[in-house]
Amino acid sequence: MDIETKIKLVERPPTQEVITREELRKLFEEKDRPGHYIGLEISGLLHLGSLVLTGFKLRDLISSGVRATVYLADWHSAINRKLGGDWDRIKLASEYYADAFKYFVPGVRIVLGSDLYRGNDAYWKNVLEFSKHVSIARATRTLTIMGRSAREKLDLAQYFYPPMQSVDIHELQADIAHAGMDQRKVHMLAREVYPKLGWKPPVALHHELLLGLRKPERSGLDEEELQDMLISSKMSKSHPEASIFIHDSEKEIEDKMQKAFCPAKEVNMNPVLQYARLLIFHEKNEFRVERPAKFGGDVVFESYEEVENAYAQGELHPADLKTAVARELNKMIEDVRKHFEGRVEDIKLLLS
């Protein structure tokens, strides 16, 4: 595969930005199989954003020749008090995450934080050296990566989070640091500090955040307005009624979609349209909307732009769009949903 094709795969949506494209090109020129990392907290049931959107990007990267790694950040989960900070529950939940990603993204490597840190004196030394180049004020601003506002009462353990996450990238020998846009600040911190330690900065790859089904709103994360709204409105386990989980039944998905925020003719911050753009058209070259003949009959769209234009002009009704998107999402997760059949209740109990 030529380098231009590899770059197109990396930049393909849901990618929102690559910092920098020139560095990515040089990386592919120097290495046949660059290393990669994306870190995930262990916190709850997997949903369209955490597994499917992320998984689609990981498949793109693997297709481009990148050695993709999903890093299950159990220590970071405990620091951020996920699952009540219960180490035993976090460990069991990490096995569920590992199983899901191995199934959905064949060829991905899974690394658990505890395994990376155990007996690794060099890692902790590097965390200390990295931290010497980060002020308390800078660390505080970076803590929005945890979904925390700088105005919150923070404990000392939370200040270890950014330097640990930054050093994880180096320890995993990742040439590409990958995350959703909500993690951008820590990658910029790593790119700033790495040269001071004699390390090569990673290429930063950020994908779009998948919106939840609620009306978008701000929650005060000390970000500029649009970015705060995107982070605050992303699909989250904290809002199960506004999230589509990989274990949801067909009817649950249909019901959630019918209640989704989807104003007629409004295309900005519209989660249903976003799912069509980032999920459906990632996997398919056409999108069928079924309608009664009196409302124009079935219509097939061959690009997302066609869908958006029809919706903006009122030629596509919200109810018809929701029904069609729900149908495609159900097809999309059908196999992974079946993979966990018989275990779902135990998983939900563990993560409740």
C-alpha positions as CSV (number, residue, x, y, z in Angstrom):
1,M,0.0,0.0,0.0
2,D,1.4,3.4,-0.9
3,I,1.8,6.2,1.7
4,E,-0.9,8.4,0.3
5,T,-3.5,5.6,0.7
6,K,-2.2,5.0,4.3
7,I,-2.6,8.6,5.1
8,K,-6.1,8.7,3.7
9,L,-7.1,5.7,5.9
10,V,-5.7,7.5,9.0
11,E,-7.5,10.7,8.1
12,R,-10.8,9.1,7.2
13,P,-13.8,10.1,9.4
14,P,-14.3,9.8,12.3
15,T,-10.8,11.4,12.4
16,Q,-11.1,15.1,13.1
17,E,-7.5,16.1,13.2
18,V,-3.9,14.7,12.8
19,I,-1.1,16.7,14.4
20,T,0.7,16.9,12.1
21,R,0.1,15.5,8.6
22,E,3.7,16.1,7.7
23,E,4.9,14.1,10.7
24,L,2.5,11.3,9.8
25,R,3.9,11.1,6.3
26,K,7.5,11.0,7.6
27,L,6.5,8.3,10.0
28,F,5.1,6.1,7.2
29,E,8.3,6.8,5.2
30,E,10.5,5.6,8.1
31,K,8.4,2.7,9.4
32,D,6.4,0.0,7.8
33,R,4.4,-0.6,10.9
34,P,4.2,2.4,13.3
35,G,3.2,1.8,16.9
36,H,-0.1,3.2,18.2
37,Y,-1.9,3.7,21.4
38,I,-5.4,4.6,22.6
39,G,-6.2,4.5,26.3
40,L,-9.6,3.7,27.8
41,E,-10.8,4.1,31.3
42,I,-12.7,1.1,32.7
43,S,-16.0,2.6,33.7
44,G,-19.2,1.0,32.4
45,L,-21.0,-0.7,29.6
46,L,-19.6,-0.2,26.1
47,H,-21.6,1.9,23.7
48,L,-21.6,3.1,20.1
49,G,-18.9,5.7,20.9
50,S,-16.6,3.7,23.1
51,L,-16.6,0.5,21.0
52,V,-18.1,1.0,17.6
53,L,-16.8,4.4,16.6
54,T,-13.4,3.8,18.2
55,G,-13.4,0.3,16.7
56,F,-14.0,1.6,13.2
57,K,-11.0,4.0,13.5
58,L,-8.8,1.1,14.8
59,R,-9.8,-1.0,11.8
60,D,-8.7,1.9,9.5
61,L,-5.4,2.1,11.3
62,I,-4.8,-1.6,11.1
63,S,-5.6,-1.6,7.4
64,S,-3.0,1.1,7.0
65,G,-0.3,-1.1,8.6
66,V,-0.3,0.5,12.0
67,R,0.2,-1.8,15.1
68,A,-2.9,-0.8,17.0
69,T,-3.0,-1.0,20.8
70,V,-5.9,-0.6,23.2
71,Y,-4.6,0.4,26.6
72,L,-7.0,-0.5,29.4
73,A,-6.1,2.2,31.9
74,D,-7.1,0.5,35.2
75,W,-4.9,2.8,37.4
76,H,-6.4,5.9,35.7
77,S,-9.9,4.4,36.3
78,A,-9.1,4.1,40.0
79,I,-7.7,7.6,40.2
80,N,-10.8,9.0,38.5
81,R,-13.0,6.9,40.9
82,K,-14.6,4.8,38.2
83,L,-16.7,1.9,39.5
84,G,-16.3,3.5,42.9
85,G,-12.5,3.1,42.7
86,D,-13.0,-0.6,43.5
87,W,-9.9,-2.4,42.1
88,D,-11.5,-5.8,42.0
89,R,-14.4,-4.6,39.9
90,I,-12.1,-2.6,37.6
91,K,-10.1,-5.7,37.0
92,L,-13.1,-7.8,36.2
93,A,-14.6,-5.1,34.0
94,S,-11.3,-4.8,32.1
95,E,-11.7,-8.4,31.0
96,Y,-15.1,-7.5,29.5
97,Y,-13.5,-4.6,27.6
98,A,-10.6,-6.8,26.4
99,D,-13.1,-9.4,25.1
100,A,-15.2,-6.8,23.3
101,F,-12.3,-5.1,21.5
102,K,-10.6,-8.4,20.5
103,Y,-13.9,-9.5,19.0
104,F,-14.8,-6.2,17.3
105,V,-11.3,-5.3,16.1
106,P,-9.4,-8.5,15.0
107,G,-5.7,-8.0,15.3
108,V,-5.7,-5.3,17.9
109,R,-3.3,-5.6,20.9
110,I,-4.7,-5.3,24.4
111,V,-2.5,-4.0,27.3
112,L,-3.6,-3.6,30.9
113,G,-2.1,-0.8,32.9
114,S,-1.3,-3.0,35.9
115,D,0.8,-5.3,33.6
116,L,2.7,-2.3,32.2
117,Y,3.5,-0.8,35.6
118,R,4.3,-3.9,37.6
119,G,8.0,-4.0,38.6
120,N,8.7,-1.2,36.1
121,D,10.9,1.2,38.0
122,A,11.9,3.0,34.8
123,Y,8.2,4.0,34.1
124,W,7.8,5.6,37.5
125,K,11.2,7.4,37.1
126,N,9.9,8.8,33.8
127,V,6.7,9.9,35.4
128,L,8.7,11.9,38.0
129,E,11.0,13.4,35.3
130,F,8.0,14.3,33.1
131,S,6.3,15.9,36.1
132,K,9.2,18.3,36.7
133,H,8.3,20.0,33.4
134,V,4.6,20.5,34.3
135,S,3.4,23.3,36.5
136,I,0.4,22.8,38.9
137,A,-1.5,25.4,36.8
138,R,-0.9,23.5,33.6
139,A,-1.8,20.2,35.2
140,T,-5.0,21.7,36.5
141,R,-6.0,23.0,33.0
142,T,-5.3,19.5,31.6
143,L,-7.5,17.7,34.0
144,T,-10.6,18.4,31.9
145,I,-9.4,15.2,30.1
146,M,-11.0,13.4,33.1
147,G,-14.2,15.3,32.7
148,R,-13.3,17.5,35.6
149,S,-13.6,21.3,35.8
150,A,-10.6,23.3,37.1
151,R,-13.1,24.8,39.6
152,E,-13.8,21.4,41.2
153,K,-12.2,20.3,44.4
154,L,-9.4,18.0,43.2
155,D,-7.4,15.5,45.2
156,L,-3.7,15.0,44.9
157,A,-4.1,11.6,43.1
158,Q,-5.8,13.3,40.2
159,Y,-2.8,15.4,39.5
160,F,-0.8,12.2,38.7
161,Y,-3.3,11.4,35.9
162,P,-1.8,13.7,33.1
163,P,1.9,12.8,33.6
164,M,1.0,9.1,33.8
165,Q,-1.1,9.2,30.7
166,S,1.7,11.1,28.8
167,V,4.4,8.6,29.9
168,D,2.1,5.7,28.9
169,I,2.6,6.7,25.3
170,H,6.4,6.5,25.6
171,E,6.3,3.3,27.5
172,L,4.2,1.6,24.9
173,Q,6.5,2.8,22.2
174,A,3.6,4.4,20.4
175,D,4.4,6.6,17.4
176,I,0.7,7.7,17.2
177,A,-1.2,8.8,20.3
178,H,-4.9,8.4,19.5
179,A,-8.0,9.5,21.4
180,G,-11.3,11.4,21.1
181,M,-11.1,15.1,21.0
182,D,-11.7,15.3,24.7
183,Q,-8.2,14.0,25.3
184,R,-6.5,16.5,23.1
185,K,-4.9,18.5,25.9
186,V,-2.9,15.7,27.3
187,H,-1.5,14.9,23.8
188,M,-0.5,18.5,23.4
189,L,1.2,18.3,26.8
190,A,3.1,15.2,25.8
191,R,4.2,16.8,22.5
192,E,5.5,19.8,24.4
193,V,7.4,18.0,27.2
194,Y,8.8,15.0,25.2
195,P,11.6,17.0,23.5
196,K,12.8,18.2,27.0
197,L,13.3,14.5,27.9
198,G,15.0,13.7,24.6
199,W,12.0,11.8,23.4
200,K,10.4,12.0,19.9
201,P,6.9,13.6,20.2
202,P,4.1,11.3,19.0
203,V,1.8,12.1,16.1
204,A,-1.5,13.1,17.7
205,L,-4.7,11.6,16.2
206,H,-8.1,12.7,17.4
207,H,-11.4,11.4,16.3
208,E,-14.8,13.1,16.7
209,L,-16.9,12.5,19.8
210,L,-20.1,10.7,19.2
211,L,-23.0,12.7,20.5
212,G,-25.6,11.4,23.0
213,L,-29.3,11.4,22.1
214,R,-30.1,14.4,24.3
215,K,-30.2,18.0,23.3
216,P,-26.6,19.3,23.4
217,E,-25.7,21.5,26.3
218,R,-22.7,23.0,28.1
219,S,-21.6,21.9,31.5
220,G,-18.7,24.3,32.2
221,L,-15.5,22.3,31.5
222,D,-13.4,25.5,31.0
223,E,-13.3,25.0,27.2
224,E,-14.4,27.3,24.4
225,E,-18.1,27.1,23.9
226,L,-18.4,24.6,21.0
227,Q,-15.7,22.2,22.4
228,D,-17.3,22.3,25.8
229,M,-20.7,21.5,24.2
230,L,-19.2,18.6,22.2
231,I,-17.5,17.1,25.3
232,S,-20.4,17.7,27.6
233,S,-22.9,16.2,25.1
234,K,-20.9,13.1,24.1
235,M,-22.5,9.6,24.5
236,S,-21.8,8.6,28.0
237,K,-22.5,5.8,30.4
238,S,-23.5,8.4,32.9
239,H,-26.6,9.1,30.8
240,P,-27.9,5.6,29.8
241,E,-31.2,6.9,28.4
242,A,-29.2,9.0,25.9
243,S,-26.7,6.3,25.0
244,I,-27.0,3.2,22.7
245,F,-25.1,0.3,24.3
246,I,-23.8,-2.7,22.4
247,H,-26.2,-4.9,24.5
248,D,-29.4,-2.9,23.8
249,S,-32.1,-5.0,22.2
250,E,-33.5,-4.0,18.8
251,K,-36.6,-2.5,20.4
252,E,-34.5,-0.6,23.0
253,I,-32.5,1.0,20.2
254,E,-35.7,1.8,18.2
255,D,-37.3,3.4,21.3
256,K,-34.3,5.4,22.2
257,M,-33.9,6.7,18.6
258,Q,-37.5,7.8,18.4
259,K,-36.9,10.0,21.5
260,A,-33.6,11.4,20.2
261,F,-33.0,15.1,19.7
262,C,-33.5,15.6,16.0
263,P,-35.2,18.9,15.1
264,A,-36.6,19.2,11.6
265,K,-34.2,20.8,9.1
266,E,-31.5,21.3,11.8
267,V,-28.2,19.7,10.9
268,N,-25.8,21.1,13.4
269,M,-25.3,19.1,16.6
270,N,-27.9,16.6,15.4
271,P,-26.9,13.2,16.8
272,V,-29.1,11.2,14.4
273,L,-27.4,12.8,11.4
274,Q,-24.0,12.3,13.0
275,Y,-24.6,8.6,13.4
276,A,-25.5,8.4,9.7
277,R,-22.3,10.3,8.7
278,L,-19.7,8.7,11.1
279,L,-21.1,5.2,11.5
280,I,-23.4,4.2,8.6
281,F,-21.4,5.8,5.8
282,H,-18.2,4.5,7.3
283,E,-19.3,1.0,6.5
284,K,-21.7,1.4,3.5
285,N,-21.9,3.3,0.3
286,E,-25.6,3.9,0.4
287,F,-28.3,4.5,3.0
288,R,-31.9,3.5,2.4
289,V,-34.8,5.3,4.1
290,E,-38.1,3.4,3.8
291,R,-41.3,5.6,3.6
292,P,-44.9,5.1,2.6
293,A,-45.7,6.0,-1.0
294,K,-47.9,8.9,0.1
295,F,-44.7,10.5,1.7
296,G,-42.6,10.0,-1.4
297,G,-41.7,6.3,-1.1
298,D,-38.4,4.7,-0.3
299,V,-35.3,6.8,-1.1
300,V,-31.6,5.7,-1.4
301,F,-28.8,8.1,-0.6
302,E,-25.4,7.4,-2.0
303,S,-23.5,9.9,0.2
304,Y,-23.9,11.6,3.5
305,E,-24.1,15.0,1.8
306,E,-27.2,13.9,0.0
307,V,-28.8,12.9,3.3
308,E,-27.9,16.2,4.9
309,N,-29.1,18.3,2.0
310,A,-32.5,16.5,1.9
311,Y,-32.9,16.9,5.7
312,A,-32.0,20.6,5.7
313,Q,-34.5,21.3,2.9
314,G,-37.3,19.4,4.7
315,E,-37.4,16.6,2.2
316,L,-36.5,14.0,4.8
317,H,-38.7,13.8,7.9
318,P,-37.1,13.3,11.4
319,A,-39.2,10.2,12.1
320,D,-38.2,8.5,8.8
321,L,-34.5,9.3,9.4
322,K,-34.7,8.0,13.0
323,T,-36.3,4.7,11.9
324,A,-33.8,4.1,9.1
325,V,-30.8,4.9,11.4
326,A,-32.1,2.7,14.1
327,R,-32.4,-0.2,11.6
328,E,-28.8,0.2,10.4
329,L,-27.4,0.5,14.0
330,N,-29.1,-2.7,14.9
331,K,-27.5,-4.5,12.0
332,M,-24.1,-2.9,13.0
333,I,-24.0,-4.3,16.5
334,E,-25.9,-7.5,15.9
335,D,-22.8,-9.8,16.0
336,V,-21.2,-8.3,19.0
337,R,-24.6,-8.3,20.8
338,K,-24.9,-12.0,20.2
339,H,-21.3,-12.5,21.3
340,F,-22.2,-11.5,24.8
341,E,-25.6,-13.3,25.0
342,G,-26.0,-15.1,28.3
343,R,-23.5,-12.8,30.0
344,V,-25.2,-9.5,29.8
345,E,-26.9,-9.5,33.2
346,D,-23.7,-10.5,35.0
347,I,-21.8,-7.7,33.2
348,K,-24.5,-5.1,34.0
349,L,-24.4,-6.2,37.7
350,L,-20.6,-5.8,37.7
351,L,-20.8,-2.3,36.2
352,S,-23.8,-1.0,38.0
